[in-house]
Amino acid sequence: MKKEGVVMHFKEYGDLHKPLLLLIHGGGVGGWMWDKQVQYF
């Protein structure tokens, strides 16, 4: 997603009928840091 020069990447996993869980990263890492966790959702 891109708006006003800001680019945001996102991935969707799991069942759309279950509660939402938002995992946010920072500090020089990427979304890959959640790869092992998302397998449980």
N, CA, C and O atoms as a Maestro MAE file, in Angstrom:
{
 s_m_m2io_version
 :::
 2.0.0
}

f_m_ct {
 s_m_title
 :::
 protein
 m_atom[164] {
  # First column is atom index #
  i_m_mmod_type
  r_m_x_coord
  r_m_y_coord
  r_m_z_coord
  i_m_residue_number
  s_m_chain_name
  s_m_pdb_residue_name
  s_m_pdb_atom_name
  i_m_atomic_number
  :::
  1 25 0.854 -1.151 0.000 1 A "MET " " N  " 7
  2 3 0.000 0.000 0.000 1 A "MET " " CA " 6
  3 2 0.912 1.229 0.000 1 A "MET " " C  " 6
  4 15 1.922 1.249 0.703 1 A "MET " " O  " 8
  5 25 0.562 2.253 -0.784 2 A "LYS " " N  " 7
  6 3 1.359 3.479 -0.827 2 A "LYS " " CA " 6
  7 2 0.433 4.688 -0.767 2 A "LYS " " C  " 6
  8 15 -0.551 4.775 -1.502 2 A "LYS " " O  " 8
  9 25 0.764 5.599 0.107 3 A "LYS " " N  " 7
  10 3 -0.023 6.837 0.227 3 A "LYS " " CA " 6
  11 2 0.899 7.968 0.644 3 A "LYS " " C  " 6
  12 15 1.608 7.864 1.645 3 A "LYS " " O  " 8
  13 25 0.889 9.032 -0.115 4 A "GLU " " N  " 7
  14 3 1.670 10.239 0.186 4 A "GLU " " CA " 6
  15 2 3.145 9.918 0.435 4 A "GLU " " C  " 6
  16 15 3.743 10.453 1.368 4 A "GLU " " O  " 8
  17 25 3.729 9.060 -0.381 5 A "GLY " " N  " 7
  18 3 5.143 8.740 -0.283 5 A "GLY " " CA " 6
  19 2 5.500 7.691 0.751 5 A "GLY " " C  " 6
  20 15 6.661 7.291 0.837 5 A "GLY " " O  " 8
  21 25 4.539 7.233 1.538 6 A "VAL " " N  " 7
  22 3 4.790 6.206 2.555 6 A "VAL " " CA " 6
  23 2 4.377 4.856 1.980 6 A "VAL " " C  " 6
  24 15 3.259 4.693 1.492 6 A "VAL " " O  " 8
  25 25 5.292 3.892 2.042 7 A "VAL " " N  " 7
  26 3 5.008 2.556 1.527 7 A "VAL " " CA " 6
  27 2 4.849 1.603 2.706 7 A "VAL " " C  " 6
  28 15 5.702 1.542 3.591 7 A "VAL " " O  " 8
  29 25 3.757 0.870 2.705 8 A "MET " " N  " 7
  30 3 3.509 -0.107 3.768 8 A "MET " " CA " 6
  31 2 3.278 -1.471 3.125 8 A "MET " " C  " 6
  32 15 2.453 -1.613 2.223 8 A "MET " " O  " 8
  33 25 4.008 -2.454 3.593 9 A "HIS " " N  " 7
  34 3 3.844 -3.820 3.114 9 A "HIS " " CA " 6
  35 2 3.095 -4.600 4.183 9 A "HIS " " C  " 6
  36 15 3.302 -4.394 5.379 9 A "HIS " " O  " 8
  37 25 2.229 -5.490 3.744 10 A "PHE " " N  " 7
  38 3 1.537 -6.319 4.716 10 A "PHE " " CA " 6
  39 2 1.285 -7.703 4.133 10 A "PHE " " C  " 6
  40 15 1.233 -7.881 2.917 10 A "PHE " " O  " 8
  41 25 1.131 -8.664 5.012 11 A "LYS " " N  " 7
  42 3 0.805 -10.035 4.646 11 A "LYS " " CA " 6
  43 2 -0.396 -10.457 5.470 11 A "LYS " " C  " 6
  44 15 -0.536 -10.079 6.633 11 A "LYS " " O  " 8
  45 25 -1.252 -11.240 4.854 12 A "GLU " " N  " 7
  46 3 -2.427 -11.740 5.557 12 A "GLU " " CA " 6
  47 2 -2.308 -13.249 5.701 12 A "GLU " " C  " 6
  48 15 -1.939 -13.946 4.756 12 A "GLU " " O  " 8
  49 25 -2.625 -13.747 6.890 13 A "TYR " " N  " 7
  50 3 -2.587 -15.172 7.178 13 A "TYR " " CA " 6
  51 2 -3.841 -15.551 7.946 13 A "TYR " " C  " 6
  52 15 -4.481 -14.700 8.564 13 A "TYR " " O  " 8
  53 25 -4.180 -16.799 7.907 14 A "GLY " " N  " 7
  54 3 -5.214 -17.320 8.791 14 A "GLY " " CA " 6
  55 2 -6.632 -17.192 8.294 14 A "GLY " " C  " 6
  56 15 -6.887 -16.943 7.115 14 A "GLY " " O  " 8
  57 25 -7.544 -17.369 9.225 15 A "ASP " " N  " 7
  58 3 -8.976 -17.417 8.983 15 A "ASP " " CA " 6
  59 2 -9.572 -16.016 9.156 15 A "ASP " " C  " 6
  60 15 -9.416 -15.400 10.211 15 A "ASP " " O  " 8
  61 25 -10.243 -15.522 8.139 16 A "LEU " " N  " 7
  62 3 -10.834 -14.188 8.195 16 A "LEU " " CA " 6
  63 2 -11.966 -14.076 9.216 16 A "LEU " " C  " 6
  64 15 -12.367 -12.966 9.567 16 A "LEU " " O  " 8
  65 25 -12.483 -15.195 9.694 17 A "HIS " " N  " 7
  66 3 -13.594 -15.196 10.643 17 A "HIS " " CA " 6
  67 2 -13.122 -15.231 12.100 17 A "HIS " " C  " 6
  68 15 -13.944 -15.235 13.016 17 A "HIS " " O  " 8
  69 25 -11.838 -15.254 12.311 18 A "LYS " " N  " 7
  70 3 -11.287 -15.261 13.667 18 A "LYS " " CA " 6
  71 2 -10.771 -13.866 14.014 18 A "LYS " " C  " 6
  72 15 -10.614 -13.034 13.121 18 A "LYS " " O  " 8
  73 25 -10.504 -13.591 15.294 19 A "PRO " " N  " 7
  74 3 -10.031 -12.253 15.702 19 A "PRO " " CA " 6
  75 2 -8.727 -11.860 14.996 19 A "PRO " " C  " 6
  76 15 -7.924 -12.714 14.620 19 A "PRO " " O  " 8
  77 25 -8.546 -10.583 14.833 20 A "LEU " " N  " 7
  78 3 -7.369 -10.013 14.178 20 A "LEU " " CA " 6
  79 2 -6.197 -9.935 15.150 20 A "LEU " " C  " 6
  80 15 -6.369 -9.584 16.317 20 A "LEU " " O  " 8
  81 25 -5.020 -10.262 14.665 21 A "LEU " " N  " 7
  82 3 -3.785 -10.076 15.421 21 A "LEU " " CA " 6
  83 2 -2.827 -9.318 14.514 21 A "LEU " " C  " 6
  84 15 -2.516 -9.783 13.418 21 A "LEU " " O  " 8
  85 25 -2.359 -8.164 14.956 22 A "LEU " " N  " 7
  86 3 -1.464 -7.323 14.175 22 A "LEU " " CA " 6
  87 2 -0.062 -7.431 14.747 22 A "LEU " " C  " 6
  88 15 0.163 -7.110 15.914 22 A "LEU " " O  " 8
  89 25 0.889 -7.887 13.924 23 A "LEU " " N  " 7
  90 3 2.287 -8.019 14.345 23 A "LEU " " CA " 6
  91 2 3.085 -6.916 13.650 23 A "LEU " " C  " 6
  92 15 3.100 -6.835 12.421 23 A "LEU " " O  " 8
  93 25 3.738 -6.080 14.428 24 A "ILE " " N  " 7
  94 3 4.479 -4.937 13.890 24 A "ILE " " CA " 6
  95 2 5.968 -5.114 14.197 24 A "ILE " " C  " 6
  96 15 6.343 -5.568 15.278 24 A "ILE " " O  " 8
  97 25 6.794 -4.753 13.240 25 A "HIS " " N  " 7
  98 3 8.240 -4.864 13.455 25 A "HIS " " CA " 6
  99 2 8.889 -3.487 13.374 25 A "HIS " " C  " 6
  100 15 8.262 -2.513 12.959 25 A "HIS " " O  " 8
  101 25 10.116 -3.426 13.763 26 A "GLY " " N  " 7
  102 3 10.884 -2.186 13.689 26 A "GLY " " CA " 6
  103 2 12.327 -2.473 14.053 26 A "GLY " " C  " 6
  104 15 12.709 -3.631 14.220 26 A "GLY " " O  " 8
  105 25 13.111 -1.452 14.175 27 A "GLY " " N  " 7
  106 3 14.489 -1.610 14.617 27 A "GLY " " CA " 6
  107 2 15.400 -2.314 13.634 27 A "GLY " " C  " 6
  108 15 16.278 -3.076 14.040 27 A "GLY " " O  " 8
  109 25 15.205 -2.072 12.339 28 A "GLY " " N  " 7
  110 3 16.104 -2.649 11.345 28 A "GLY " " CA " 6
  111 2 15.804 -4.084 10.962 28 A "GLY " " C  " 6
  112 15 16.634 -4.739 10.332 28 A "GLY " " O  " 8
  113 25 14.633 -4.587 11.329 29 A "VAL " " N  " 7
  114 3 14.243 -5.945 10.936 29 A "VAL " " CA " 6
  115 2 13.074 -5.849 9.965 29 A "VAL " " C  " 6
  116 15 12.580 -4.757 9.686 29 A "VAL " " O  " 8
  117 25 12.637 -6.984 9.455 30 A "GLY " " N  " 7
  118 3 11.537 -7.005 8.501 30 A "GLY " " CA " 6
  119 2 10.437 -7.943 8.951 30 A "GLY " " C  " 6
  120 15 10.503 -8.544 10.023 30 A "GLY " " O  " 8
  121 25 9.420 -8.055 8.104 31 A "GLY " " N  " 7
  122 3 8.300 -8.920 8.395 31 A "GLY " " CA " 6
  123 2 8.693 -10.379 8.559 31 A "GLY " " C  " 6
  124 15 7.954 -11.165 9.152 31 A "GLY " " O  " 8
  125 25 9.860 -10.740 8.034 32 A "TRP " " N  " 7
  126 3 10.348 -12.121 8.159 32 A "TRP " " CA " 6
  127 2 10.489 -12.545 9.618 32 A "TRP " " C  " 6
  128 15 10.456 -13.737 9.926 32 A "TRP " " O  " 8
  129 25 10.645 -11.575 10.513 33 A "MET " " N  " 7
  130 3 10.846 -11.940 11.921 33 A "MET " " CA " 6
  131 2 9.617 -12.626 12.514 33 A "MET " " C  " 6
  132 15 9.720 -13.262 13.563 33 A "MET " " O  " 8
  133 25 8.449 -12.511 11.860 34 A "TRP " " N  " 7
  134 3 7.219 -13.128 12.352 34 A "TRP " " CA " 6
  135 2 6.909 -14.455 11.655 34 A "TRP " " C  " 6
  136 15 5.902 -15.088 11.972 34 A "TRP " " O  " 8
  137 25 7.745 -14.886 10.721 35 A "ASP " " N  " 7
  138 3 7.469 -16.103 9.947 35 A "ASP " " CA " 6
  139 2 7.176 -17.324 10.815 35 A "ASP " " C  " 6
  140 15 6.257 -18.084 10.510 35 A "ASP " " O  " 8
  141 25 7.923 -17.525 11.868 36 A "LYS " " N  " 7
  142 3 7.706 -18.702 12.723 36 A "LYS " " CA " 6
  143 2 6.441 -18.566 13.565 36 A "LYS " " C  " 6
  144 15 5.785 -19.565 13.860 36 A "LYS " " O  " 8
  145 25 6.095 -17.347 13.953 37 A "GLN " " N  " 7
  146 3 4.913 -17.135 14.787 37 A "GLN " " CA " 6
  147 2 3.617 -17.314 14.016 37 A "GLN " " C  " 6
  148 15 2.653 -17.862 14.552 37 A "GLN " " O  " 8
  149 25 3.574 -16.859 12.756 38 A "VAL " " N  " 7
  150 3 2.319 -16.901 12.011 38 A "VAL " " CA " 6
  151 2 1.835 -18.313 11.736 38 A "VAL " " C  " 6
  152 15 0.650 -18.506 11.464 38 A "VAL " " O  " 8
  153 25 2.707 -19.302 11.799 39 A "GLN " " N  " 7
  154 3 2.271 -20.664 11.555 39 A "GLN " " CA " 6
  155 2 1.292 -21.153 12.634 39 A "GLN " " C  " 6
  156 15 0.587 -22.139 12.419 39 A "GLN " " O  " 8
  157 25 1.242 -20.485 13.775 40 A "TYR " " N  " 7
  158 3 0.341 -20.864 14.866 40 A "TYR " " CA " 6
  159 2 -0.998 -20.131 14.803 40 A "TYR " " C  " 6
  160 15 -1.868 -20.377 15.638 40 A "TYR " " O  " 8
  161 25 -1.177 -19.253 13.847 41 A "PHE " " N  " 7
  162 3 -2.420 -18.477 13.748 41 A "PHE " " CA " 6
  163 2 -3.140 -18.862 12.522 41 A "PHE " " C  " 6
  164 15 -4.214 -18.329 12.244 41 A "PHE " " O  " 8
  :::
 }
 m_bond[163] {
  # First column is bond index #
  i_m_from
  i_m_to
  i_m_order
  :::
  1 1 2 1
  2 2 3 1
  3 3 4 2
  4 3 5 1
  5 5 6 1
  6 6 7 1
  7 7 8 2
  8 7 9 1
  9 9 10 1
  10 10 11 1
  11 11 12 2
  12 11 13 1
  13 13 14 1
  14 14 15 1
  15 15 16 2
  16 15 17 1
  17 17 18 1
  18 18 19 1
  19 19 20 2
  20 19 21 1
  21 21 22 1
  22 22 23 1
  23 23 24 2
  24 23 25 1
  25 25 26 1
  26 26 27 1
  27 27 28 2
  28 27 29 1
  29 29 30 1
  30 30 31 1
  31 31 32 2
  32 31 33 1
  33 33 34 1
  34 34 35 1
  35 35 36 2
  36 35 37 1
  37 37 38 1
  38 38 39 1
  39 39 40 2
  40 39 41 1
  41 41 42 1
  42 42 43 1
  43 43 44 2
  44 43 45 1
  45 45 46 1
  46 46 47 1
  47 47 48 2
  48 47 49 1
  49 49 50 1
  50 50 51 1
  51 51 52 2
  52 51 53 1
  53 53 54 1
  54 54 55 1
  55 55 56 2
  56 55 57 1
  57 57 58 1
  58 58 59 1
  59 59 60 2
  60 59 61 1
  61 61 62 1
  62 62 63 1
  63 63 64 2
  64 63 65 1
  65 65 66 1
  66 66 67 1
  67 67 68 2
  68 67 69 1
  69 69 70 1
  70 70 71 1
  71 71 72 2
  72 71 73 1
  73 73 74 1
  74 74 75 1
  75 75 76 2
  76 75 77 1
  77 77 78 1
  78 78 79 1
  79 79 80 2
  80 79 81 1
  81 81 82 1
  82 82 83 1
  83 83 84 2
  84 83 85 1
  85 85 86 1
  86 86 87 1
  87 87 88 2
  88 87 89 1
  89 89 90 1
  90 90 91 1
  91 91 92 2
  92 91 93 1
  93 93 94 1
  94 94 95 1
  95 95 96 2
  96 95 97 1
  97 97 98 1
  98 98 99 1
  99 99 100 2
  100 99 101 1
  101 101 102 1
  102 102 103 1
  103 103 104 2
  104 103 105 1
  105 105 106 1
  106 106 107 1
  107 107 108 2
  108 107 109 1
  109 109 110 1
  110 110 111 1
  111 111 112 2
  112 111 113 1
  113 113 114 1
  114 114 115 1
  115 115 116 2
  116 115 117 1
  117 117 118 1
  118 118 119 1
  119 119 120 2
  120 119 121 1
  121 121 122 1
  122 122 123 1
  123 123 124 2
  124 123 125 1
  125 125 126 1
  126 126 127 1
  127 127 128 2
  128 127 129 1
  129 129 130 1
  130 130 131 1
  131 131 132 2
  132 131 133 1
  133 133 134 1
  134 134 135 1
  135 135 136 2
  136 135 137 1
  137 137 138 1
  138 138 139 1
  139 139 140 2
  140 139 141 1
  141 141 142 1
  142 142 143 1
  143 143 144 2
  144 143 145 1
  145 145 146 1
  146 146 147 1
  147 147 148 2
  148 147 149 1
  149 149 150 1
  150 150 151 1
  151 151 152 2
  152 151 153 1
  153 153 154 1
  154 154 155 1
  155 155 156 2
  156 155 157 1
  157 157 158 1
  158 158 159 1
  159 159 160 2
  160 159 161 1
  161 161 162 1
  162 162 163 1
  163 163 164 2
  :::
 }
}
